[in-house]
Amino acid sequence: MAMIYEMQRGVLESVLMSLDYDSGLASIQYYDAGGVEITPTGVATISVSPTLTGENFKVVYQSASGQWSFDGPCGRLRVSLAGTNAVTARVVIWRGDDARSGIPSGAFSGLRAITVQPYTEANVKNGVQYNIRAVWPLLDLIPTGTARKLWFKTNAKPVLAKLRQFQYLAEEMKIELFVAPTGVTGGTDLIVHNYNGVNPVATTVQAKKNVTTTTNGTQFDHGDPEHFFGGANDPQRQNVDSIPLGRERVLPANSEFLVVITNTGTGNARAQYFLDFYEGGTDLPLA
């Protein structure tokens, strides 16, 4: 058994819903001031409440383009269009009896096929896997004893850093990661790339290279920087994955980070910093 609820344009909170259903899926259509459906800039925020009264709403993160999935009792659903250019929205909410995390019937008897894939592959299909790249090439060398700073800011969603790859041509390099830098100014905006060209979800992350700061903030790794070594006499090109395979860094929402790359060897250095990340909740909802 299932139930469908509809929030008409201009309504930002659903009617009271039955608490008997185990799962839910919400989809949104956005409209401008003239009532014309649009593809918005930015993404709406959806929150659900497990009760029929009180302000105990919890944010639900987007599971696919234009869709939000959730499990468990839900008495009310609330929508915020802040951060989008939409004026009104229409929301359809589907409630079902089966929790999405359950095993489908027939799975263990050979009557149901199940596809298993890594989180990252699923993230790409859902349009929520991204990357940034900062480069210091021959025309922008890093002199010995100097540093370059890369600023990274999360907003409403947490970020899972999946892979950090550092490529350099130098004798010796050092990377330090800081939280909550102060007085961040200048720099060049970095493009946040989405791997999905069909249904990409707009990122909320901001990043810049070559910023200046008043203070770098608090060291993320408790004062334990990463060191990278090339050849002393004839610097060699090195390509290092500095987040081990299968590991992730979980970066909280609404936080600022600073990556400081320092040339600790002799001579000038060239470098490239690549970060691959997922933006959203720390678990992938199953649809």
MODAQUI-V790374 format. One record per residue. RES is the residue in one small letter. PHI is phi in degrees with one decimal (NA if undefined). BURIAL is + if it has 24 or more other ideal C-beta (glycine too) atoms within 12 Angstrom, else -. Layout:
BEGIN
{{RES,PHI,BURIAL} {RES,PHI,BURIAL}}
END
This chain:
BEGIN
{{m,NA,-} {a,-143.3,-} {m,-140.0,-} {i,-118.5,-} {y,-114.6,+} {e,-130.9,-} {m,-103.9,+} {q,-72.0,-} {r,-56.6,+} {g,90.3,-} {v,-96.5,-} {l,-111.8,+} {e,-141.9,+} {s,-72.1,+} {v,-67.1,-} {l,-65.4,-} {m,-111.3,+} {s,-65.1,-} {l,-89.4,-} {d,-82.5,-} {y,-89.1,+} {d,-95.2,-} {s,-148.9,+} {g,-155.6,+} {l,-143.3,+} {a,-115.9,+} {s,-128.6,+} {i,-124.3,+} {q,-116.4,+} {y,-103.5,+} {y,-136.5,+} {d,-88.4,-} {a,-62.6,-} {g,-89.0,-} {g,84.0,-} {v,-89.9,-} {e,-67.5,-} {i,-132.3,-} {t,-97.0,-} {p,-81.8,+} {t,-89.5,-} {g,81.5,+} {v,-130.4,+} {a,-65.8,+} {t,-109.7,+} {i,-114.3,+} {s,-126.6,+} {v,-125.3,+} {s,-118.3,+} {p,-78.4,-} {t,-127.2,-} {l,-88.9,-} {t,-137.3,-} {g,90.6,-} {e,-103.4,-} {n,-113.8,-} {f,-76.9,+} {k,-124.9,+} {v,-67.1,+} {v,-108.2,+} {y,-88.7,+} {q,-62.6,+} {s,-96.6,+} {a,-158.7,+} {s,-60.2,+} {g,76.9,+} {q,-134.7,+} {w,-129.7,+} {s,-112.8,+} {f,-152.5,+} {d,-115.8,+} {g,87.1,-} {p,-60.0,+} {c,-146.2,+} {g,-93.5,+} {r,-147.9,+} {l,-130.0,+} {r,-124.1,+} {v,-121.1,+} {s,-120.9,-} {l,-97.2,+} {a,-59.4,-} {g,90.7,-} {t,-115.7,+} {n,-98.4,-} {a,-81.4,+} {v,-97.5,-} {t,-135.3,+} {a,-148.7,+} {r,-116.2,+} {v,-121.1,+} {v,-111.3,+} {i,-119.1,+} {w,-104.2,+} {r,-115.6,+} {g,-130.7,+} {d,-79.1,-} {d,-95.7,-} {a,-64.0,-} {r,-67.2,+} {s,-82.3,-} {g,-73.0,-} {i,-84.1,-} {p,-64.4,-} {s,-61.9,-} {g,87.0,-} {a,-66.4,-} {f,-103.0,-} {s,-113.8,-} {g,82.5,-} {l,-99.7,-} {r,-141.5,-} {a,-89.3,-} {i,-123.5,-} {t,-96.6,-} {v,-114.0,-} {q,-147.1,-} {p,-65.3,-} {y,-55.2,+} {t,-60.5,+} {e,-63.7,-} {a,-66.2,+} {n,-60.8,+} {v,-61.8,+} {k,-62.9,+} {n,-88.0,+} {g,75.3,+} {v,-124.0,+} {q,-112.6,+} {y,-135.5,+} {n,-151.7,+} {i,-129.3,+} {r,-140.9,+} {a,-117.3,+} {v,-125.9,+} {w,-122.2,+} {p,-87.5,-} {l,-59.6,-} {l,-85.8,-} {d,-142.8,-} {l,-69.1,-} {i,-105.3,+} {p,-63.5,-} {t,-58.0,-} {g,79.9,-} {t,-115.0,+} {a,-128.5,+} {r,-122.7,+} {k,-117.8,+} {l,-117.2,+} {w,-102.0,+} {f,-136.1,+} {k,-126.3,+} {t,-91.6,+} {n,-120.4,+} {a,-71.2,+} {k,-113.9,+} {p,-69.6,+} {v,-127.9,+} {l,-107.9,+} {a,-77.7,+} {k,-88.4,+} {l,-150.6,+} {r,-125.9,+} {q,-117.2,+} {f,-122.2,+} {q,-115.8,+} {y,-150.9,+} {l,-126.3,+} {a,-170.1,+} {e,-79.4,+} {e,-155.2,+} {m,-133.0,+} {k,-137.0,+} {i,-122.8,+} {e,-127.1,+} {l,-118.3,+} {f,-121.9,+} {v,-115.8,+} {a,59.1,+} {p,-67.6,+} {t,-118.5,-} {g,61.7,-} {v,-75.7,+} {t,-138.6,-} {g,67.1,-} {g,90.2,+} {t,-118.1,-} {d,-62.1,-} {l,-99.2,+} {i,-78.0,-} {v,-92.9,+} {h,-93.7,-} {n,-106.6,+} {y,-74.2,+} {n,-103.6,-} {g,-95.4,-} {v,-103.2,-} {n,-132.2,-} {p,-68.8,+} {v,-95.5,+} {a,-60.2,+} {t,-78.1,+} {t,-111.4,+} {v,-78.6,+} {q,-123.0,+} {a,-149.8,+} {k,-141.3,+} {k,-112.2,+} {n,62.9,+} {v,-81.6,+} {t,-116.4,-} {t,-137.1,+} {t,-76.9,-} {t,-134.3,-} {n,-78.3,+} {g,100.0,+} {t,-98.8,-} {q,-67.3,-} {f,-69.8,+} {d,-101.6,-} {h,55.1,-} {g,76.7,-} {d,-114.6,-} {p,-72.2,+} {e,-95.0,+} {h,-115.4,-} {f,-129.0,+} {f,-121.8,-} {g,-107.6,+} {g,-87.6,-} {a,-67.7,-} {n,-92.3,-} {d,-131.2,-} {p,-51.2,+} {q,-110.3,-} {r,-74.7,-} {q,-121.2,+} {n,-131.3,-} {v,-124.9,+} {d,-88.7,-} {s,-91.4,+} {i,-107.2,+} {p,-57.5,-} {l,-57.0,-} {g,89.3,-} {r,-102.6,-} {e,-143.3,-} {r,-102.2,+} {v,-100.7,-} {l,-104.6,+} {p,-67.4,-} {a,-67.6,-} {n,52.9,-} {s,-135.0,+} {e,-116.5,+} {f,-132.1,+} {l,-134.6,+} {v,-101.9,+} {v,-109.6,+} {i,-108.8,+} {t,-118.4,+} {n,-85.7,+} {t,-98.4,+} {g,-101.1,+} {t,-95.0,-} {g,79.3,+} {n,-81.4,+} {a,-126.0,+} {r,-112.2,+} {a,-154.3,+} {q,-142.4,+} {y,-116.1,+} {f,-122.2,+} {l,-125.5,+} {d,-112.2,+} {f,-148.4,+} {y,-110.5,+} {e,-120.5,+} {g,151.7,+} {g,-66.8,+} {t,-84.1,-} {d,-140.0,-} {l,-89.3,+} {p,-63.4,+} {l,-94.2,+} {a,-95.6,+}}
END
